[in-house]
Amino acid sequence: MIRNNSFIRSLVVISTATLLLINLPACGGNAGGGNPPPATATTRMQLKLGDAESDRILSFTATLDSLALVSSSGQTTNLLASPMTIELTRTAGKMQTLAQIEIPQGSYTALNYQVSTITIDAWDIAQQSFSTYGSSAITPYSFPLNPAIVVGTTPQIIYLDLNLRDSISFDNIGDILFEPQFSAGVESIGPVDSQIAEDGSAEDMIGVVQSVAASSFTMSLGSGSNTVQVSFDSGTQGQSAALLARNALVEVDAITLPDGSFYANRIDFVESGNLALVEGVVIDPPSHPPALPPGGDIAGIVVQKVWAPPQTPVPNVGDWVTLTGLSTAGYTFDHDKLDSWGQGYFTFSNSNLWTGQSVLALVNPGTSTLNVIDVKLVEIAVNGVISGLNSQDFTLNIPADSAYQNLVNLMPPTYLTVWDQAENKTVWFGFPQGGPQNGMPIRVRGLAFWTWQMGYMPGGPTMVPTRIDYLPVATAAAHAQHALGQRLQRKPAAK
């Protein structure tokens, strides 16, 4: 399925549905004799985060201390209930929901935010290894909204695009310069049966259950009191909603209803007890084993997201940790993301869990070494250029200095095979008239499968895409730099 749309990058999205809050008079009535204050109209908002990734970046972690809209009259409305640690590379071609909140209706002309403790893992050309770059500076920013964002009575989606690809550069002494660049706009909520990330879909939304009602529950999304409310009914698939309980971990595939609220199409991974969910990219064992995969018990990942009940020992986002117990763990992936042929061909187990895959692991508490109970293969995004396009697959030529090439060591170098799915399982997004062509720059997001056969050793994983974005060359007018750059220095030890 090809969808043409100018909004081609991952975005910060705010989906709106109108509510009305009535200011009641104080006890004893209106002692002053005047009219009571007018009703205050507010809007329910979904706050989501995404980006357009930079090729050399393996992991980008930052603490978002605050985020606030500024009205045309200068009033600010906070969008986060508490600071959040975010990892941006996992959101390319996708968006992670941060919170739901109600804001006053009106016109908003700026967005204020504060970032601290930025850490980046990137391919270091000079060192020929992955290095860590960091800054602990507390940096406030203000991004002007032009045209202004108007929140009215009609549900809508307000998006903010942090273009990480154009916000990061490497200087001649090996440091990273971070200069945030943004664009913004408004999008309508899409039809409930065909939503994508930009217009309301919320796949793989994970959190910790805070409360449960008869037909809905509230979940925190990995940080303090930033929460969302999700409804369900007899049509919700997956695990039974009866398993939901306070402090249980839960994964939800949701859509946005016309009133702006979340509805769960599917509920998975309902787990109670002192457990955690950790998402990350597999960085070890090294690629290209000398024979068939050994089906080992240990692998390393760089952590991109963590969900756990309060007081549970867990690693930090951005940590490099070891997974153990892989030989006895359970394995799964979303089969419905694959067409009929792919469902019968691709498999996932400890014998083909390998470098360059993105995984979600249910683990026992721990910090540097995590004992695994279950592992789910999840989507990863890679940038490159189309070549060898035919009716079945194509090659994605990725940059030689990209994090993915130097993590996986693709053979031949920079050649990643992408399977072209049938049955409308792949969304081709933002392409010009005429559709995909050889030589076009794109971003592929999907499930990466290692497939070994007797006598055959693959040169890399096969990417089975769920979404492919056209990525035209950015122009100076496409994004506005709104702040002075922040220098992130290379830390002494290379990865």
N, C-alpha and C positions, 0 to 999 in steps of 0.2 A: 504494500500500500504506500503510495507516494502522496505526501501532503505538502503543499506549497505554502510557506508562511515565512514572513521576514524575521520572526523571532526565533533565531537559530541557536542561541546559546542557552546554557543552564541558567536558571534565574532564581532570585529571591522573590517568592510569590506571596501575595496577601489576598485571600479570597474573602469576599464580603457578603454578609447577609444582614439585613436591617432588623434591629430590635428597638424597643422604645422603653426608656426608663423614666418613670414619673417621679418627680420630686414631691414628696408628701410634706405637708406642713408639720411643724413641731408640735408636741403635746400642748394643749391649751389653745390651739387655733392660731390665727394670724393676729398676734397682739398689736402689730403696728397698724392694722386696719387697711393696708394696701393689698394689691393683688398678689397672689402667690407667684413664685418664680415660674417661668415657662418650663414645659416639659423639655427634657434633653434627649435628643435622638442619638443613638449610638449604633455602631456597626460591628457585627461579629467578624473577626478576621482570622484567616489561616496564614501563618507566617512560615515560608519555606525558603530553603537556601540551596544554591547551586553555583556552578561556575563553568567557564571554558578553560580547560586545564592547559598547563604548559608542559611541553614534551619532556624536558629534562627533570621534571619534578616527580619524585616518587611519593612524597607525602608533604602536605602543607597543613600545619596545625597552628591554631591561634585561639586565644581566649577573647571572646566577644563580651566585654564588660557591660556594655549598655548599647541600646538601639532605640531611637526615638524619632517620631515624625514631628515636624515643626509646622504649625498652621500659618496661614497668611497673616494672622494677628499676632504671631510670635509665641503662641501657646504650644507646649510640648506634650506629647502622649507617648509614654514608655511602651515598648513592644515586648520587652523581656521582663519576666518576673525576677530573674536572677542571672548572673553571668553564666555563659556556656562555653565549653571547650569544643571547637568545631574542627573537622578535617575536611578540606575542600576537594581533594582529588576524587573521592568516592562519589561526588555528586555530579560529575560530568555527564551530560545527557540524561540527567535524573535530578530530582530535587528531594532534599530531606526536610521534613516538616519540623519546625522549631517550636511552635506554640499556636494556640488560639487566643484571641483577645478581642475585646470590644473597644472601639474608639469613637469619639464624637464625629458625626458627619460634618463635612466642610471641605475647605480647600487647603491642601498641604504643599508647601513650597520648598521644603528641605528635609533631609534625613541626617540626623546627628548620630554618630556612633563612636565608641572607644574600643580600641584593640590593644591587647598586651600579650607579652610572651609568645612571639611568633617563632616557630621552629619549622625548618624545611629540610627534608632529606632529598638530595638531588645528585644526578650524575656529575661528578667532578672531572672535567676533561684533563686538567693538569695532573690530578692524582690517579686518574684512570680507576676510580672506585667511587662508591657512594659516600658523600660527606654530609655532615650535619651543619646547618647554618642557623644562627639564632640571634634574636634581639629581645631583651626584656623591657624595652622602652614602653611606657604607657602613652599611647598616641591617640588623641581625639581627632576626629575627622568630621567634616560637614559636606554633604553632597547636595547641591541645588537640584530641585526637581523642575525641569523646564521642558514641556509645559507642566503646570502644577497638577498634582493628583487630586481629583475631586471625588470624595466619598459621598455618594448619595443614597437613595433608597433602593436602587436596583442592584442585586448581587453582581459582582464583577471580580476580576482578578487584576491586582496591581503587581507588576513584576519589577524587580531590580536585578540587573545583571552585573555581577562582578566578573570582569573579563580577566581571569588570572593569566591567560596566555599573553595578553598585552600589558599586564601590570608588573611582570617580572623580567629583569634583565641581569646579565652577568657582566661585571666590569673586568678591566684588564689585570686586576690583582686577585681575582678569584672570588670576590664577595658578590652577594646578591643585592640588587636594588629593587625594593618593592614600592611601586608608585600606583596606588589604587586607581582603577578606571572603571566607570560605570555607564550604563544606559538604563532608561526606565520607560514604562508605558503601561497601558491598560488592556486587558484581554477579557472577553466574556467567558463565563463558565460554559464548557462544552456539553454536548449531549451526553447523557449518563452512560449510553451504550458504546461510546467511541472516544472517551476522554484520553488525552495524553498528559504528560507532565505539565505542559504549559497551561492547560485549561481545566485541571481539576483532579487528575488521577494521582493517587498517593500509594504506590506500590512499596511493599517491604517496609512499612512504617512500624517501628519497633519501640517498645517502651516498657515501663513498669506500671502495673495496674494500681490506681489509687483508690477507686471506689467503683461499685457495681450497682446498677439499678435494674429494673425489670427488662428494659429493652435498650440499655446503653451502658457504657462504662467510661471512666476517665482514666487516662494514662499519662504518666510523665515521660518525657522524651529524652532521658539521659542526663538531665541537669535540674536539680532542685524542683521548683514549683512551676516550671514551664510545662503546661499540660494541654491536652486536647480531649474532646469528648467525641465518642464514636457510638453510633447506633447500630443495632443488629436486629434481625428477625429470623423467621423460619427459612428464608431464602439464603441466609449467610452460610457459606460452605466451609469446609475444613473441620477443625476441632470444635467440640460443643462449647457454647458460651457458658454452659453450666460449670465449666472448669475455672472460669474467671474468678479470681479472689484477690484481695489486697496483697500487694508485693509480688504477685505472680508476673513473670516475664511473658510478653505476648508479641506476636508479629501479625500485622494486619495489612491486607490489600484493600484499599478503600477508594471510593469515588466521592466527588463533591456533588451533593444534591442541589437542585435549583435554589434552595434557600441558603446555600453556602455551608451547610453542615456536612460532616463526614458520615458515610454509611459503609459498613464493612461488607464487602463481597466475600471475603475469606478471612478466617482467623486460624493462625498456626502457632506452633511453638509455645503453647501455654504450659509454663513450667513453674511450679511453686517450690519453695525451699531455698536454701542458701546457694544459689547458682548464678551464673552470669552468662551473657551473650557477648561475644567479642568478634568483631568483623575486621578483616585485614587481607593484605596481599601476600601470597606465599613467596618467600624470598630464599628458602632453603628447604630441601637439598638442592644442590646445583643442577642445572639443566644438562641434558645429554648424558645419561648414564651409559656405561660401556655395554650393557646388555638390556634385556627386558627390565621394566621397573621392579625394584626389589620389594615393593609393598611394605615399606618400613613403618616404624612405630613413632617416628619423630619428624617434625618439620618446623621451620621458622616462619614467622609472619611479621610484618610491620603493622601495628594496630592502627585502624582508622576510626573505629567507633566502639564504645563500651556501654552496655546496659546492665544494671544490677540493682538489687534492693539496697537501701541505705546501710552503711557500715560494712558492706561486703568488700574484702580485699580484692582489688582488680588492678591491671596495668593501666598506665596512662595512655591516652591517645598519642600516637607517634612513637611509642616504645617498640623495640624489636624484641620479641618474646619467642619462647619455644613451646610448641604443642606436643604433648605426649599422649600415649594411649590410642594412637590412630589405628592400630591393628585390631582393636576390639570395638571401636566406635561405630555408630550408625551413620549412614551416608544418604544424602538426598539432594535433589534439585527440583525446580519447578518444571515438571514435564510439560505443562500446558504452554510454556514459552517456546516449545519446539513443534515443528510440523510433524506429520505422521511418520515420515521416513526417519527423521531425527530421533523421535521417541523410541524407535526400534533399534537404533544403531548406537547412540551415544550412551555411555555409562559413567558412573562416578563412584570411586571407592578409594581405599588407601593405596591401591596399585596404580592409580592414575591421578592422585593428588600431587601436583607438581608445581614448579616455579611458574609464576605469571598468572596464576588463578587467584580469584578473589573468593574468600570463604567466610561463612558465618558459623562460629563454633559455640556450642553450648558446653560450658566448662565448669569445673569446680573452682572455688575461690583460689586466687593466687596472683602473683605479680609478674615474675620473670619466667616461671615455668607453669603451664596450665595443663591439667589433666582433662582430656576431651571426652565428652559423653556422646555428642552427635555433631556432625559436620554437614553444612549445606553449601553447595556451590552457588555463588551469587554473581551478579553481572559486574563486568569491568569495562572501562572505556579506553580506547587507544586511537590516536590520531595518525593519519597517513594519507597516501595518494593511491587512487584506484589504478590498477594495471591488470591486464589479462582478463577483462570482464567477459563472462559468457553466461549462459543460461543456468549454470549450476553453481559457480563460485567465482571468486576473483582474488587477486593478491593485493594485500594492503602493504604498500612500500612505506615503512616507517623510518623516521630520521635515525641515522647511525649513532647520534649522540643522545638519543632518547632514553629515558629511564627504562622503558619496556625492553628495548633491544639489549641493553646492557644487563638487565636482570635475567632475561631468558636466554640470551645468546642464540638468537634465531639463526638457523642454517637452511638455505643461504642467508647471509646477513641481511637484515631489514625486511625479509619476506615473511609476512603473516598471512596464512590462508583464511579466507572468510567464506563461509558457506552461505549461499543465497537461498533462504527459506521460501517454501511455497505456502499456500493457504493463508496468505495475509498475516503471517507471523512476524514479519519484519516491517516496521514503519520507516519509509524513506522520507526524510523531512527537510524542507527548505530548498529543494533542488529547483533549478530553473527549468523552463519549458524544454522538453526533450529528455528529461530525466538524467540518471547517472551516466557518465562517460569516462573512459580512460583518461587519466591525468587530472581528475578532479580531486581537490583536497577535501577530506571527509573525517568525521569521527564515527567510529564503530563502537556500539555498546552491546554487549551480549555475554553469553556463557562461553568460557574458554575450556575446551576439552582436550586432554592428551589422549591419543588413541594409538596404542601399541598393538602390533600384530606380529605373529611369528615370522622372523626374517626381515622385519621392517621397523626401523626406528625413526620416528618423525623428527623433522627439524624444528618443530615448535608446536604449540597447541593449535587446534582448529577453532576459530571464533564462529559461534553460531549467534548471529545478531538478532536482537529484538528491535533495535533502532539504529538508523544510519543518518547522520546529519551532514548536510553540505556545509563546508566551512570556507566561504569566500575570503580572500585576503582582506584583512581589516584596513580601513582607511582612517585618517586622522580625525574625521568628523564622526566616526562611528561611536567613539567612546570619549568621554571627557575626563581628563586628569584633574582631580579636584584637591590634591594635597601634595605637599612636598614629599619626596621619597624618603624611605627609611632603609638604612643600610643594615644588612644581616651578614655578620662575619662568619667565616668558616671556623668551626670548632677544631681544636687540635687533633683529635683522633678521627681518622677516616673509618668509614664502615667497612 
